[in-house]
Amino acid sequence: MSSQAMAKPKSMQGQRRQRLALKLFVLFLAIIFALFPLIVIVSASFNPTGRMNTAQLLPTQLSFDNYRNFFNDPFNPFMLWLWNSIKVSGVTTVVSTALTALAAFAFSRFRFKGRQNMLLGLLLVQVFPSLLAIVAIFLIVLQIGGYISWLGLNSHWGLVMVYLGGSLGINVWLMKGFFDSVPRDLDESARMDGASDWQIFSRIILPLVRPILAVIAVLTFIGTFNDFILARVLLTSTEKLTFMVGIYNFISAGFDQNWGIFAAGAVIGSLPIVVVYLLLQDYIVGGLTAGAVKG
């Protein structure tokens, strides 16, 4: 009897070790798949030959020529394209986050006619892929440009408006759920003290929902910064291009493709997203986990 009792813990320990080994193996594979493209790009950016060689991850020679050429290319204004992306993404993020917070507060705290239909409409719009609306978006922006030139084709403000229309739906849904988790007793207590709806929103609710604001801001910034299709369709002149479109045009323009400069651009182009994420990472963790710990 005692031998059987001793055998069971040993078998259980063996099973635990096997499960742990399997988890570590899967984790190792996931890390390899995640790091391999990054290593290839960083390696190519320091390769003076301008080639992207996946068979040799580490270049035999390290050189900053690709970065030097990236900053000093007379025919391709890479830094202007990067600034265009930062500007468009930054404006879209700020405006989208502000409008999302206002709309989510209204849907969460007020009861008005058509509220449920509006929420359902926001949800239904997200069901259809944005590619279905490309032609319609192009024609709408073209028509608007005939009356308001700075909102038409080949304008950053027109692109920002399109981004806002695409991001508000899902963002309002995400933020409304977070607003619903804030106790309404806080609103009632503030009203008893004479606070207006705006004061409740700006001084009580917003400080409590900073984590979800950070999540919305980061997701919006990343989505607009990495967008290629809409920027490709709506922007035409070289000086108006965003970074993704500009660097794509650079690598696909001629037969003599310099993958080293492209890789250097990819590394530099990732820095704004990394900076935004690092600045807001504490709030992001709180925003993503709040739904699991709140009522």
Residue frames as qw, qx, qy, qz and C-alpha x, y, z in Angstrom:
[[0.000, 0.884, 0.467, 0.000, 0.00, 0.00, 0.00],
 [0.305, -0.808, 0.094, 0.495, 2.80, 2.38, 0.90],
 [0.438, -0.134, 0.583, 0.671, 4.62, 1.65, -2.35],
 [0.220, 0.631, 0.636, 0.385, 1.51, 2.60, -4.33],
 [0.161, -0.936, -0.253, 0.187, 1.16, 5.80, -2.33],
 [0.392, -0.613, 0.323, 0.605, 4.76, 6.69, -3.10],
 [0.435, 0.168, 0.667, 0.581, 4.35, 5.87, -6.79],
 [0.172, 0.823, 0.531, 0.102, 1.45, 8.30, -7.25],
 [0.147, -0.914, 0.040, 0.377, 3.37, 11.46, -6.25],
 [0.421, -0.359, 0.584, 0.595, 6.25, 10.42, -8.50],
 [0.356, 0.429, 0.718, 0.417, 3.91, 9.90, -11.46],
 [0.048, 0.929, 0.359, -0.078, 2.24, 13.24, -10.78],
 [0.294, -0.760, 0.267, 0.515, 5.62, 14.95, -10.65],
 [0.438, -0.042, 0.692, 0.572, 6.54, 13.32, -13.95],
 [0.254, 0.699, 0.623, 0.242, 3.35, 14.58, -15.56],
 [0.110, -0.947, -0.119, 0.277, 3.95, 18.08, -14.24],
 [0.386, -0.528, 0.470, 0.593, 7.47, 18.07, -15.62],
 [0.400, 0.271, 0.727, 0.487, 6.20, 16.91, -19.00],
 [0.124, 0.873, 0.467, 0.066, 3.57, 19.66, -19.09],
 [0.249, -0.868, 0.110, 0.416, 6.16, 22.22, -18.03],
 [0.448, -0.253, 0.609, 0.603, 8.58, 21.01, -20.70],
 [0.332, 0.542, 0.679, 0.368, 5.85, 21.21, -23.34],
 [0.017, -0.954, -0.274, 0.123, 4.91, 24.75, -22.28],
 [0.347, -0.711, 0.322, 0.520, 8.54, 25.85, -22.35],
 [0.463, 0.049, 0.691, 0.552, 8.98, 24.31, -25.80],
 [0.224, 0.760, 0.563, 0.235, 5.92, 26.12, -27.16],
 [0.181, -0.941, -0.055, 0.280, 7.08, 29.35, -25.54],
 [0.462, -0.442, 0.487, 0.595, 10.52, 28.91, -27.08],
 [0.397, 0.359, 0.681, 0.500, 9.01, 28.42, -30.54],
 [0.061, 0.911, 0.407, 0.031, 6.82, 31.51, -30.09],
 [0.313, -0.822, 0.167, 0.446, 9.86, 33.58, -29.12],
 [0.480, -0.139, 0.615, 0.609, 11.80, 32.31, -32.14],
 [0.291, 0.610, 0.636, 0.373, 8.95, 33.16, -34.52],
 [0.085, -0.959, -0.247, 0.107, 8.61, 36.62, -32.97],
 [0.378, -0.758, 0.282, 0.450, 12.32, 37.47, -32.91],
 [0.665, 0.091, 0.550, 0.496, 13.37, 36.05, -36.28],
 [0.360, 0.779, 0.345, 0.379, 11.91, 38.84, -38.48],
 [0.244, -0.968, 0.045, 0.045, 13.22, 41.47, -36.06],
 [0.642, -0.479, 0.428, 0.419, 16.73, 39.99, -36.12],
 [0.614, 0.362, 0.504, 0.488, 16.70, 39.81, -39.92],
 [0.166, 0.922, 0.235, 0.259, 15.64, 43.47, -40.27],
 [0.386, -0.889, 0.200, 0.141, 18.13, 44.79, -37.71],
 [0.711, -0.231, 0.488, 0.451, 20.92, 42.70, -39.24],
 [0.531, 0.555, 0.444, 0.461, 20.12, 43.95, -42.75],
 [0.014, -0.991, -0.112, -0.077, 20.14, 47.55, -41.54],
 [0.406, -0.786, 0.404, 0.232, 23.81, 47.16, -40.52],
 [0.783, 0.103, 0.503, 0.352, 24.79, 45.21, -43.64],
 [0.039, -0.637, 0.252, 0.727, 26.84, 47.48, -45.94],
 [0.202, 0.018, 0.819, 0.536, 26.03, 45.38, -49.02],
 [0.435, 0.137, -0.048, -0.889, 22.40, 46.51, -48.98],
 [0.542, -0.022, -0.764, -0.350, 21.11, 42.94, -49.08],
 [0.668, -0.334, 0.348, -0.567, 18.73, 41.03, -46.86],
 [0.511, 0.267, -0.815, -0.051, 20.20, 37.57, -46.31],
 [0.784, -0.415, 0.084, -0.454, 18.12, 35.22, -44.16],
 [0.926, 0.074, -0.332, 0.166, 20.77, 32.50, -44.37],
 [0.546, 0.088, -0.379, 0.742, 23.25, 34.68, -42.46],
 [0.295, -0.840, -0.456, 0.002, 21.54, 36.46, -39.60],
 [0.392, -0.809, 0.068, 0.433, 24.60, 38.40, -38.45],
 [0.575, 0.806, -0.111, 0.079, 26.48, 40.40, -41.11],
 [0.839, 0.016, -0.121, 0.530, 30.22, 39.86, -41.45],
 [0.316, 0.150, -0.097, 0.932, 30.72, 43.63, -41.35],
 [0.110, -0.761, -0.561, 0.307, 28.86, 46.22, -39.31],
 [0.255, 0.142, 0.215, 0.932, 28.27, 49.59, -40.93],
 [0.113, 0.620, 0.493, -0.600, 26.06, 52.63, -40.36],
 [0.076, -0.091, 0.510, 0.852, 26.04, 53.51, -44.06],
 [0.105, -0.490, -0.795, -0.342, 22.41, 52.49, -44.46],
 [0.227, -0.767, -0.484, 0.356, 21.33, 54.82, -41.66],
 [0.224, -0.470, 0.165, 0.838, 23.52, 57.59, -43.05],
 [0.019, 0.110, 0.673, 0.731, 21.98, 57.15, -46.49],
 [0.128, -0.632, -0.764, -0.015, 18.52, 57.03, -44.97],
 [0.184, -0.773, -0.291, 0.532, 18.94, 60.49, -43.44],
 [0.118, -0.591, 0.307, 0.737, 20.75, 62.00, -46.44],
 [0.432, 0.323, 0.757, 0.368, 18.89, 60.57, -49.44],
 [0.047, 0.271, -0.105, -0.956, 18.26, 63.53, -51.81],
 [0.324, -0.073, -0.653, -0.680, 15.49, 61.79, -53.76],
 [0.554, -0.438, -0.692, -0.151, 13.47, 60.22, -50.94],
 [0.154, -0.543, 0.319, -0.762, 12.46, 62.49, -48.01],
 [0.553, -0.208, -0.801, 0.100, 12.26, 59.71, -45.46],
 [0.198, -0.202, -0.572, 0.770, 12.22, 62.00, -42.44],
 [0.342, 0.019, -0.085, -0.936, 9.44, 64.12, -43.97],
 [0.627, -0.155, -0.648, -0.403, 7.40, 60.94, -44.49],
 [0.463, -0.207, -0.756, 0.414, 8.07, 59.90, -40.91],
 [0.028, 0.128, 0.330, -0.935, 6.99, 63.30, -39.65],
 [0.488, -0.080, -0.372, -0.786, 3.81, 63.09, -41.76],
 [0.617, -0.224, -0.750, -0.085, 2.96, 59.75, -40.15],
 [0.319, -0.211, -0.623, 0.682, 3.65, 61.06, -36.64],
 [0.179, 0.050, 0.064, -0.981, 1.57, 64.18, -37.30],
 [0.579, -0.132, -0.495, -0.634, -1.40, 62.34, -38.81],
 [0.610, -0.223, -0.752, 0.113, -1.31, 59.60, -36.17],
 [0.228, -0.125, -0.527, 0.809, -0.89, 62.05, -33.31],
 [0.331, -0.016, -0.028, -0.943, -3.78, 64.28, -34.36],
 [0.647, -0.151, -0.603, -0.441, -6.00, 61.27, -35.03],
 [0.516, -0.166, -0.761, 0.357, -5.14, 59.77, -31.64],
 [0.043, -0.104, -0.420, 0.901, -5.86, 62.93, -29.65],
 [0.459, 0.001, -0.155, -0.875, -9.12, 63.78, -31.44],
 [0.648, -0.106, -0.694, -0.295, -10.33, 60.17, -31.53],
 [0.399, -0.156, -0.762, 0.486, -9.63, 59.61, -27.84],
 [0.121, 0.099, 0.307, -0.939, -11.42, 62.83, -26.87],
 [0.571, 0.003, -0.310, -0.760, -14.49, 62.14, -29.03],
 [0.596, -0.082, -0.797, -0.052, -14.55, 58.51, -27.90],
 [0.206, -0.132, -0.699, 0.672, -14.56, 59.52, -24.23],
 [0.325, 0.098, 0.128, -0.932, -17.41, 61.99, -24.76],
 [0.645, 0.013, -0.502, -0.576, -19.51, 59.53, -26.76],
 [0.524, -0.072, -0.832, 0.166, -18.86, 56.65, -24.36],
 [0.012, -0.102, -0.576, 0.811, -19.84, 58.82, -21.38],
 [0.494, 0.075, -0.077, -0.863, -23.09, 59.78, -23.09],
 [0.688, 0.000, -0.636, -0.350, -23.97, 56.18, -23.98],
 [0.454, -0.042, -0.805, 0.379, -23.05, 54.95, -20.52],
 [0.085, -0.198, -0.566, 0.796, -24.66, 57.58, -18.32],
 [0.391, 0.235, 0.051, -0.889, -27.63, 58.94, -20.28],
 [0.354, 0.325, 0.876, 0.041, -30.81, 57.29, -21.52],
 [0.281, 0.490, -0.095, -0.820, -32.22, 58.87, -24.67],
 [0.798, 0.439, 0.285, -0.299, -34.33, 57.89, -27.65],
 [0.740, 0.631, -0.232, -0.012, -32.44, 55.85, -30.22],
 [0.296, -0.734, 0.607, -0.066, -29.61, 54.96, -27.85],
 [0.757, -0.106, 0.645, 0.013, -29.82, 51.20, -28.40],
 [0.747, 0.622, 0.228, 0.056, -30.14, 51.62, -32.16],
 [0.202, 0.909, -0.360, 0.061, -27.05, 53.82, -32.24],
 [0.467, -0.545, 0.695, -0.031, -25.05, 51.30, -30.24],
 [0.810, 0.202, 0.551, 0.023, -26.21, 48.53, -32.53],
 [0.578, 0.815, 0.005, 0.028, -25.29, 50.62, -35.55],
 [0.073, -0.830, 0.553, -0.016, -21.78, 51.19, -34.21],
 [0.631, -0.269, 0.728, -0.005, -21.41, 47.45, -33.73],
 [0.786, 0.463, 0.408, -0.012, -22.76, 46.53, -37.16],
 [0.366, 0.897, -0.240, -0.068, -20.41, 48.94, -38.92],
 [0.250, -0.664, 0.704, 0.027, -17.44, 47.05, -37.47],
 [0.831, 0.076, 0.546, -0.070, -18.68, 43.76, -38.95],
 [0.732, 0.660, 0.130, 0.105, -17.82, 44.78, -42.50],
 [0.701, -0.192, 0.143, 0.671, -14.14, 45.06, -43.50],
 [0.009, -0.773, 0.011, 0.634, -12.91, 48.54, -44.36],
 [0.252, -0.160, 0.695, 0.654, -11.77, 47.35, -47.79],
 [0.223, 0.578, 0.770, 0.153, -15.42, 47.25, -48.88],
 [0.017, 0.922, 0.308, -0.234, -15.64, 51.01, -48.38],
 [0.499, -0.301, 0.283, 0.762, -12.43, 52.04, -50.16],
 [0.213, 0.387, 0.552, 0.707, -14.16, 53.14, -53.36],
 [0.210, -0.838, -0.476, -0.165, -16.92, 54.93, -51.44],
 [0.492, -0.702, -0.070, 0.510, -14.37, 56.68, -49.20],
 [0.431, -0.058, 0.383, 0.815, -12.39, 57.81, -52.24],
 [0.058, 0.574, 0.557, 0.598, -15.48, 59.26, -53.94],
 [0.352, -0.850, -0.386, 0.070, -16.69, 60.96, -50.75],
 [0.496, -0.569, 0.075, 0.652, -13.32, 62.58, -50.09],
 [0.343, 0.176, 0.492, 0.781, -13.13, 63.59, -53.75],
 [0.081, -0.747, -0.524, -0.402, -16.52, 65.31, -53.53],
 [0.450, -0.814, -0.225, 0.291, -15.67, 67.03, -50.25],
 [0.534, -0.273, 0.222, 0.768, -12.43, 68.31, -51.76],
 [0.224, 0.519, 0.493, 0.661, -14.45, 70.14, -54.40],
 [0.272, -0.867, -0.280, -0.311, -15.93, 72.34, -51.65],
 [0.486, -0.833, 0.266, -0.005, -13.27, 72.22, -48.93],
 [0.650, 0.605, -0.453, 0.079, -9.85, 71.68, -50.47],
 [0.002, -0.564, 0.733, -0.382, -8.01, 70.98, -47.21],
 [0.668, -0.110, 0.626, -0.388, -10.34, 68.04, -46.53],
 [0.820, 0.458, -0.115, -0.324, -10.07, 66.53, -50.00],
 [0.961, 0.143, -0.022, 0.237, -7.67, 64.16, -51.69],
 [0.644, 0.347, -0.217, 0.647, -3.95, 64.54, -51.05],
 [0.190, -0.689, 0.222, -0.663, -4.54, 66.29, -47.72],
 [0.271, 0.101, -0.846, 0.448, -3.59, 65.11, -44.27],
 [0.373, 0.014, 0.436, -0.819, -6.76, 66.52, -42.72],
 [0.756, 0.131, -0.297, -0.568, -8.87, 64.51, -45.12],
 [0.603, 0.152, -0.777, 0.102, -6.94, 61.38, -44.14],
 [0.010, -0.095, 0.702, -0.706, -7.42, 62.21, -40.46],
 [0.600, 0.035, 0.130, -0.789, -11.19, 62.51, -40.96],
 [0.784, 0.135, -0.527, -0.299, -11.30, 59.10, -42.61],
 [0.408, 0.150, -0.806, 0.402, -9.28, 57.58, -39.78],
 [0.264, -0.079, 0.508, -0.816, -11.62, 59.13, -37.23],
 [0.741, 0.059, -0.135, -0.655, -14.64, 57.64, -38.94],
 [0.759, 0.152, -0.629, -0.075, -13.06, 54.21, -38.89],
 [0.368, 0.157, -0.745, 0.533, -11.82, 54.23, -35.31],
 [0.343, -0.277, 0.296, -0.847, -14.67, 55.77, -33.35],
 [0.795, -0.162, -0.340, -0.477, -17.04, 52.80, -33.59],
 [0.818, -0.086, -0.533, 0.198, -14.98, 50.10, -31.89],
 [0.289, 0.228, -0.472, 0.801, -13.33, 52.61, -29.55],
 [0.460, -0.340, 0.085, -0.816, -16.69, 53.82, -28.23],
 [0.875, -0.204, -0.366, -0.244, -17.74, 50.24, -27.57],
 [0.685, 0.061, -0.541, 0.484, -14.55, 49.48, -25.66],
 [0.104, 0.229, -0.381, 0.890, -14.67, 52.63, -23.58],
 [0.598, -0.364, -0.140, -0.700, -18.41, 52.39, -22.86],
 [0.848, -0.214, -0.485, 0.012, -17.87, 49.00, -21.23],
 [0.500, 0.053, -0.473, 0.724, -15.19, 50.53, -19.03],
 [0.199, -0.315, 0.110, -0.922, -17.43, 53.49, -18.13],
 [0.732, -0.352, -0.370, -0.451, -20.20, 51.08, -17.13],
 [0.746, -0.154, -0.554, 0.336, -17.88, 49.57, -14.51],
 [0.142, 0.210, -0.349, 0.902, -17.56, 52.94, -12.74],
 [0.097, -0.500, -0.799, 0.320, -20.20, 53.06, -9.95],
 [0.014, -0.663, -0.405, -0.630, -23.06, 55.47, -10.62],
 [0.500, -0.741, -0.376, 0.243, -23.06, 56.36, -6.94],
 [0.470, -0.239, 0.058, 0.847, -20.13, 58.65, -7.68],
 [0.049, 0.392, 0.437, 0.808, -22.28, 60.58, -10.16],
 [0.397, -0.726, -0.510, -0.236, -25.15, 60.90, -7.71],
 [0.573, -0.576, -0.247, 0.529, -22.89, 62.07, -4.91],
 [0.344, -0.045, 0.194, 0.918, -21.33, 64.69, -7.16],
 [0.115, -0.540, -0.504, -0.664, -24.75, 65.93, -8.31],
 [0.491, -0.736, -0.458, 0.086, -25.85, 66.30, -4.70],
 [0.498, -0.488, -0.043, 0.716, -22.83, 68.54, -4.22],
 [0.251, 0.848, 0.098, -0.456, -23.91, 70.67, -7.19],
 [0.304, -0.356, 0.662, 0.585, -21.61, 69.28, -9.88],
 [0.628, 0.511, -0.116, -0.576, -22.70, 69.53, -13.51],
 [0.962, 0.213, 0.173, 0.002, -22.49, 66.70, -16.03],
 [0.571, 0.712, -0.294, 0.283, -19.32, 68.20, -17.48],
 [0.210, -0.702, 0.566, -0.377, -17.70, 68.45, -14.05],
 [0.869, -0.188, 0.416, -0.192, -18.64, 64.84, -13.30],
 [0.889, 0.444, 0.017, 0.112, -17.14, 63.75, -16.60],
 [0.461, 0.735, -0.320, 0.381, -13.94, 65.78, -16.46],
 [0.145, -0.661, 0.542, -0.498, -13.13, 65.71, -12.73],
 [0.704, -0.270, 0.549, -0.361, -14.49, 62.36, -11.55],
 [0.934, 0.255, 0.223, -0.109, -14.92, 59.90, -14.41],
 [0.618, 0.717, -0.304, 0.111, -11.90, 60.72, -16.58],
 [0.097, -0.679, 0.683, -0.252, -9.31, 60.30, -13.80],
 [0.727, -0.175, 0.609, -0.264, -10.78, 56.86, -13.06],
 [0.870, 0.399, 0.288, -0.028, -10.68, 55.67, -16.67],
 [0.056, 0.834, -0.473, -0.278, -7.14, 56.73, -17.56],
 [0.487, -0.241, 0.814, 0.204, -6.07, 53.11, -18.21],
 [0.585, 0.497, 0.635, 0.090, -8.65, 52.60, -20.97],
 [0.258, 0.938, -0.038, -0.227, -7.82, 56.04, -22.38],
 [0.208, -0.656, 0.661, 0.298, -4.22, 54.89, -22.71],
 [0.554, 0.093, 0.812, 0.157, -5.28, 51.65, -24.39],
 [0.493, 0.769, 0.401, -0.069, -7.48, 53.51, -26.88],
 [0.084, 0.919, -0.270, -0.274, -4.71, 56.02, -27.58],
 [0.340, -0.461, 0.766, 0.291, -2.07, 53.35, -28.21],
 [0.562, 0.307, 0.760, 0.110, -4.33, 51.21, -30.40],
 [0.401, 0.874, 0.239, -0.139, -5.39, 54.24, -32.43],
 [0.043, -0.843, 0.438, 0.308, -1.83, 55.49, -32.85],
 [0.428, -0.250, 0.826, 0.268, -0.53, 52.09, -33.93],
 [0.556, 0.496, 0.667, 0.012, -3.43, 51.50, -36.30],
 [0.349, 0.922, 0.089, -0.142, -3.10, 54.84, -38.07],
 [0.174, -0.764, 0.547, 0.294, 0.70, 54.85, -38.10],
 [0.417, -0.166, 0.859, 0.247, 0.82, 51.39, -39.71],
 [0.624, 0.590, 0.429, -0.279, -1.98, 52.03, -42.19],
 [0.325, -0.219, 0.616, 0.683, -1.02, 51.60, -45.81],
 [0.265, 0.465, 0.774, 0.339, -4.15, 51.16, -47.92],
 [0.038, 0.903, 0.411, -0.121, -6.05, 54.36, -47.08],
 [0.240, -0.768, 0.225, 0.549, -2.92, 56.50, -47.19],
 [0.384, -0.077, 0.712, 0.582, -1.98, 54.93, -50.52],
 [0.221, 0.615, 0.706, 0.273, -5.40, 55.72, -52.00],
 [0.063, -0.933, -0.344, 0.087, -5.91, 59.24, -50.63],
 [0.265, -0.818, 0.260, 0.439, -2.38, 60.69, -50.83],
 [0.794, 0.566, 0.161, 0.150, -0.68, 61.29, -54.18],
 [0.306, 0.868, -0.294, 0.260, 2.15, 63.82, -53.99],
 [0.714, 0.172, -0.532, 0.421, 5.56, 62.80, -52.67],
 [0.091, 0.343, -0.454, 0.817, 5.72, 65.44, -49.93],
 [0.627, -0.308, 0.090, -0.710, 2.33, 64.35, -48.54],
 [0.776, 0.015, -0.622, -0.100, 3.05, 60.62, -48.29],
 [0.708, -0.621, 0.250, -0.225, 3.10, 58.85, -44.96],
 [0.225, -0.622, 0.746, 0.075, 6.06, 56.73, -43.94],
 [0.681, 0.053, 0.730, -0.042, 4.55, 53.36, -44.86],
 [0.669, 0.696, 0.256, -0.054, 3.59, 54.47, -48.35],
 [0.182, 0.907, -0.367, -0.098, 6.83, 56.34, -48.93],
 [0.334, -0.519, 0.783, 0.075, 9.13, 53.51, -47.93],
 [0.730, 0.272, 0.627, -0.025, 7.06, 51.08, -50.01],
 [0.548, 0.832, 0.034, -0.075, 7.43, 53.33, -53.05],
 [0.071, -0.811, 0.570, 0.108, 11.16, 53.51, -52.39],
 [0.479, -0.285, 0.827, 0.071, 11.70, 49.75, -52.35],
 [0.628, 0.405, 0.664, 0.022, 9.37, 49.06, -55.29],
 [0.290, 0.848, -0.041, -0.442, 10.39, 51.96, -57.54],
 [0.379, 0.721, -0.532, -0.229, 13.44, 50.57, -59.31],
 [0.921, 0.151, -0.359, 0.006, 15.36, 47.46, -60.16],
 [0.462, 0.331, -0.576, 0.588, 18.30, 48.34, -57.91],
 [0.616, -0.680, -0.243, -0.315, 16.59, 47.71, -54.59],
 [0.241, 0.434, -0.626, 0.601, 18.59, 48.66, -51.51],
 [0.686, -0.487, -0.522, -0.141, 17.16, 46.50, -48.75],
 [0.527, -0.119, -0.453, 0.710, 19.68, 47.89, -46.30],
 [0.077, -0.146, 0.066, -0.984, 18.16, 51.38, -46.41],
 [0.603, -0.351, -0.452, -0.555, 14.71, 49.83, -46.29],
 [0.705, -0.316, -0.588, 0.239, 15.68, 47.87, -43.17],
 [0.302, -0.033, -0.332, 0.893, 17.18, 50.97, -41.57],
 [0.314, -0.258, -0.166, -0.899, 13.94, 52.80, -42.30],
 [0.691, -0.372, -0.566, -0.252, 11.93, 49.98, -40.74],
 [0.576, -0.234, -0.540, 0.567, 14.01, 50.18, -37.56],
 [0.085, 0.006, -0.162, 0.983, 13.70, 53.97, -37.33],
 [0.426, -0.284, -0.386, -0.768, 10.02, 53.87, -38.26],
 [0.643, -0.388, -0.661, -0.005, 9.28, 51.56, -35.34],
 [0.336, 0.026, -0.485, 0.807, 10.70, 54.00, -32.78],
 [0.320, -0.276, 0.028, -0.906, 7.59, 56.25, -32.45],
 [0.781, -0.296, -0.409, -0.369, 5.40, 53.24, -31.62],
 [0.692, -0.092, -0.571, 0.432, 7.96, 51.95, -29.12],
 [0.125, 0.172, -0.327, 0.921, 8.18, 55.37, -27.45],
 [0.534, -0.311, -0.130, -0.775, 4.38, 55.71, -27.18],
 [0.826, -0.237, -0.500, -0.108, 4.08, 52.22, -25.76],
 [0.565, -0.005, -0.537, 0.626, 6.84, 52.77, -23.19],
 [0.078, -0.251, 0.201, -0.944, 5.29, 56.04, -22.05],
 [0.644, -0.201, -0.013, -0.738, 1.87, 54.48, -21.51],
 [0.523, 0.091, -0.846, -0.040, 2.74, 50.90, -20.62],
 [0.006, 0.043, 0.776, -0.629, 1.67, 51.18, -16.96],
 [0.511, 0.228, 0.208, -0.802, -1.78, 52.43, -17.96],
 [0.595, 0.234, -0.604, -0.476, -2.04, 49.84, -20.74],
 [0.291, 0.026, -0.935, 0.201, -1.61, 46.94, -18.33],
 [0.193, 0.212, 0.625, -0.726, -4.28, 48.38, -16.05],
 [0.535, 0.300, -0.100, -0.783, -6.68, 49.00, -18.93],
 [0.559, 0.196, -0.731, -0.337, -6.35, 45.51, -20.39],
 [0.331, -0.061, -0.901, 0.273, -6.75, 43.73, -17.06],
 [0.265, -0.053, 0.374, -0.887, -9.43, 45.91, -15.48],
 [0.695, -0.032, -0.324, -0.641, -12.26, 43.98, -17.07],
 [0.682, -0.015, -0.729, 0.054, -11.12, 40.82, -15.29],
 [0.340, -0.095, -0.666, 0.657, -11.01, 42.34, -11.81],
 [0.262, 0.009, 0.188, -0.947, -13.99, 44.69, -11.81],
 [0.531, 0.184, 0.580, -0.589, -17.52, 43.64, -10.93]]
